[in-house]
Amino acid sequence: MAKPDYYTTLGVQRGASAEDMKKAYRKLAMQYHPDRNPGDHKAEAKFKELNEAYDVLKDDQKRSAYDRFGHAAFENGGGGHPGGAGGFGFEGGLGDIFDQMFGGGGARRGGGGVQTGADLRASVEISMAEAFSGTKANVRIPTRVKCDACSGSGSADKNASADNCSTCGGAGRVRAQQGFFVVERTCPTCGGAGRVVRNPCRVCSGAGTVPRDKTLAVQIPAGVEDGTRIRLSGEGEAGGRGAPPGDLYVHVAIRAHDIFQRDGANIFCRVPLRMTQAALGSEIEVPTIDGSGAKVKIPAGTQTGDQFRLRAKGFSVLRSAQRGDMYIQVAVETPQKLTARQRELLEEFETEAKIHASHSPEHDGFFAKVKEFFDGRS
């Protein structure tokens, strides 16, 4: 019996928009859904037809092929049954869908169903000075490496070849019917390899890999930021039976510094000044991240919060010869535990300050406004 036209199945015209088809499909799918029609085999068949039709027509390439060749576009090697799994659009199965949604994780499938080795993660902590100049860090990781006894083949006889798995036929994946859905998963017999070893290696039990700790020297580039992830291709777990290895991802953490705070390529340094240094002016020497020093001239009358910029004295810029800037942030410190002589001098200074109001314009301006405020209320 000839298949019904997909457009007729959805009840739309051939020139219908994607939105119109979507609305039509939703309406009919709700009407014929098996949950709403328990035991109704006609509704079940109609529901499958709707899914098959919509799976083709919602895809621009499939729709174009169907418009030109009809159902023949998906027969005799032309793409197989649309959507696979009875028209429900699972394609490679739920496992592949999760891989596409979440970027894969652990082992990945290679060609022919072969499982590549699992990706690994390691963390390394370095100082801010090491992040500035770049460094080499040793990372020790528990992993799986190729079995030396069988050269990774998994077979006790190195010259023997593995047979296609009888469960999955060499695909590495099996399908199972669950109600109206077909779910695809890794073959439990061969573990996704698609092949089964007749005479397993006694050392690795046919896996082709054995557990072992591995130490790697990781090059940390200058200018790296906290939280950076470095990928080492092929340094993850070895793949089973000659499959490609996974990758190693090294996450970099940078310890806080006692003096410097970093913001991208810029560095900030909080410098406390004595009251006299800020009032009279002075010259101070501050450290820089490269280990040298820099002299900073503090003008007379410097206030807390004033900031001085040292160009190109900041952090390295990743993959560049440039450097950011360094900012000196001033904090004027009030003296504590005064000697008798210091107190006497400050009292004389306070007496003079009351006579010459211009010494503290911000102070005097504020209290002038306070006086106006109280005068206005009387």
PyMOL commands that set and color helices and strands:
alter all, ss='L'
color gray80, all
select helices_A, chain A and resi 6-10+18-32+41-57+60-74+85-87+94-102+111-113+128-133+240-242+275-280+340-355+357-359+361-377
alter helices_A, ss='H'
color red, helices_A
select strands_A, chain A and resi 120-126+135-146+163-164+173-178+181-186+195-196+209-220+229-232+248-254+260-263+266-274+282-287+293-298+307-310+326-333
alter strands_A, ss='S'
color yellow, strands_A
deselect
rebuild
show_as cartoon
